[in-house]
């Protein structure tokens, strides 16, 4: 369960930190599964629906930068997404009727790990309200040198920042960002971060010799319905499932207007969209 202090921090700052959420044995088991999932894949030959490779490597390079939807395809990750300990925490933040939204693993391999530019998650998938949270699990010790999460506290209560240029969604904040307010959220393997969908966040390139693998799960309130933006919405909704309470048939609308993320062309991921930008 989240403590009163952690809930207050989430409401005030748009995120909260939970050290030791996973045991060392649980983190090691998840890492072992990741190694099995990635084994044998190369830039030239891999399943693009399951993996994204680091682009700056030879065709036989085997460096993976993202695993798509582990909580749909792999049993141990699926079990975590529906674990009582995790859902109790999410329920404290979003209420008793919960949908699992999506999952991914950002790999951040040593001396390579791709940068993630400043952005807000809700910009990618507009919803009828703000009750959406990402839960990030550090599976390795995460520091500023190997690309831990950075956040700007308190901005989640303000209007969405601009993510467009020339009318098209760029996947990143396109206005100047006051990075002086940014904080590195460092933590040991097994730590969890609960982050509001409107919190600006980023991560730098991994400049160290150590990996930084992070499992990310997203949940939303069952009355937070998607705003349709075409095929992107259909893709984003493909893995949604009820994990707590009951399915609701009435949308709660607390947002009066929201920019539609119109893209120039279909992209595989946040990485590709930001690189194109």
N, C-alpha and C positions, 0 to 999 in steps of 0.2 A: 504493500500500500504506500501511496505517497503521503508524506507528512504534511501537517498544516503549513509548515514553512515552505515546502516544495510547491504546494498548490499556490500559495501566495506569490512565490517567485514567478511561477508560470503566468499568473494573471498580471503581474506587474511588468515583467521583463520579456514575456513571450517565449520563455524556455525555462526548464529546470533540469538539474543534473542529479542523477541517481547512481552513486558509486556502487560497484559490486552487485549490480542487478543479476548478472549471470555469474555462476561459479566459474572457477578456472577450468574445471572439467567440462562444463557446458560450452565454454568458449572454444576449447581445444577440439571438442567433438564437431562443432560447426565449422571450424577451420579445416578439419580433416575432410568433411563433406565437400567443402569448396575446392580443395585440392583434387578430389575425385571428379567433380563437375568440370573442372578446367583441363584435366589431363588429356593430352592428345590433340588439342585444338591448336590451330595455327591461323595466322592472318589470312592465308590463302584458302584454308579449309576449316570452317566452323559453322555451327548452326546460328544464323543471324537472329533467329527468334529467341534464342536462349542466352547468347553471349555477344558482347561487343569487345573487340580487340583494340589495344593501343595502336594507333595508325602509323606511328613513326618507327617501323621495324620491318625487316625483310619478310618476304612471303612465308618463310618457314618459321618466323618468330612466333613465340607461344605466350606472349604477355597479354593477359586479359585485363581490361579496365572496368568492365561491368558484367554482372550476372543479372539477367532479367527474371523477375517474378519467381524467386526461390521458394516463396511461401505457397505458390501454386503447384510447382513441379516436384518438390523434394520434401520427403516426409518429416525430417527433423525440423526444418524451417516452418512447415505448415503447423506442426504441433506447437511450436513457440508462438505462432501468430494467434492461436486459440487457447493459450495457457491461461489458467485462472489468475495467476499472479500479474500477468501483463494486462489482461482485460479489466481487472479491478482498478488498476491505475488509470487506464484510459477512461473507464466509466466515471472516475472522480473528476475528470476534466470535461467530458462531453455528454454525460448522462447515460441512461440505462439501455438505450436502443442504439446499437453500434454496427456499423458496416466496416469490414476490412476493405481497403481501397486498392493498394498496390504494394509491391515490395521490390527491392533491388539490393545488390551488393556492389558498392564502389570499392575498387581494389587498391588504388594508389600504390603501385609497385615501387620498390626502391629506386631513387634517382630518376624516376620518370613521371610517376603518377600525375595525370592530367589535372590542370587547374580547373576549378569551378568558379565562375564569375559570380558577383553579387546578384541575387535574385530572391524572389518570394514565391513559394510553392503555389499559392492559389492563382498566381498569374497564368500558370500552365493549364489549370483545370477549373474554370469558374464554377462556383457553387452558389446556391441560393442563400447560404449563410456561411459564417466563418468557423463553424465548429468542426474543424479538421486539424489533426495533429500528426506529425511525423515522429516516430520513435527510432532513434539512431543507437545502435549497439556497436561500441568499439570492440572488435575482436582481437585487436593488437593494442598495445600501449600507444596512445595518440598524443603527439606533441606538436608544437608550432613547426618544428623542423620536418616532420613527416606528413604534414598537411591535415592537421586536426580541423574540426569545424570552427568557423568564425561566425559570430552573430553580432547584430547591433540591437542591444536591448531596448525595449519600450516602444519600438516603431510599429508593433502589430496593431496598435489601437488607432493609428493614422490611416488615411486613405492609401490605396495601393500606389506604389511608386511607378513611374513610367518605364515600361519594358518594350516600347516600340520605337521604330525609326522609319520615316517615310511611309507610315501607315501599316508596317508589318512588324509582327512580334519577333523580338530578337533573342528571347530566352534569358535576358539579363537586364539589369537596371541600366537604362540609357542616360538618365540624368546623373549629374555628379553625386558621388556617394561620399559622405563624411566618414571616412574610414578611421578617423581619430577616435570615434566612439565604438569601434569594433573590438570585440573580445575574443581571444583564443579560448576555446573550451577544451582544455587538456584533460586526459583521463586515462586510467589503467584499463587494460583489457577486461571486458565484462561490464564496464560502465554503460549506462543508458542515458540518453538525453531526450526529453520530451519537448518538442518544438512546435509552436503555433504556426499555422499555415501562412500567416502574414509576416512572420519574422524574417527580415533580410539576413541572408547568410551566404557564405562562400567558403572556399578552401584553396590553399595555395598548392603549388607543385611540391611533391615529395622530394626534398633535396637530401634526404638522409640515406643511409644504407639499410634502413628497416622498412618493412611493409606497413601500410595502414589500411587494413580491410575493415569496412564498416557496413553492417547490415542495416537497411532502412525499411521500416514498415510504416504504412500510412493507414489511419483510421478516420472515419467521419461519423457524425451523428446521422441516424437513419432518416431524419427529415432534412438533411442537406442534400438536395437534388442537383444533378449536373445541369448547367446551362449548355444547351446544344450548340456546338461549334463545328459540326460536320464529322468526318471520319475520325478526327482526333478524339472526339468524345467517345465514339464507339470503341476505339482501341483502349482508352483509359478506363472504360467501364467493364472491360472483358473479364477482369479478375475479381470484381466486387462480389462480396458474399456477406450475409448476415452472420455475425459472431456473438451477438448479445441482444437479449430482449426480443423485440418483434419488428417485422417489416412495417413501415408506415406508408400511408397512401396520400398524405397531405404534406406538401413542401412548406417549410418555414422560411419565409423571405425576409431577411433583415438587411439586405443590400439593395439599395434603390437603383444603382447603376453600376456596371462593371465592364471594363474594356474587353472586347473579344480578341483572343490571341490569334489573329489571322496570319498564317504563314505563307511565304512565297512558294515553298515546296515542302513535301513531306520529308521529315528528318527522322533518323533512327533514335535520337536521344538528345538530352540536354547538352551533352558534350558537342555533338555534331552541329546543333543549332547555334550554340555560342561560338563555335569555331567559324561557322559560316558568317556570323555577324561580325 
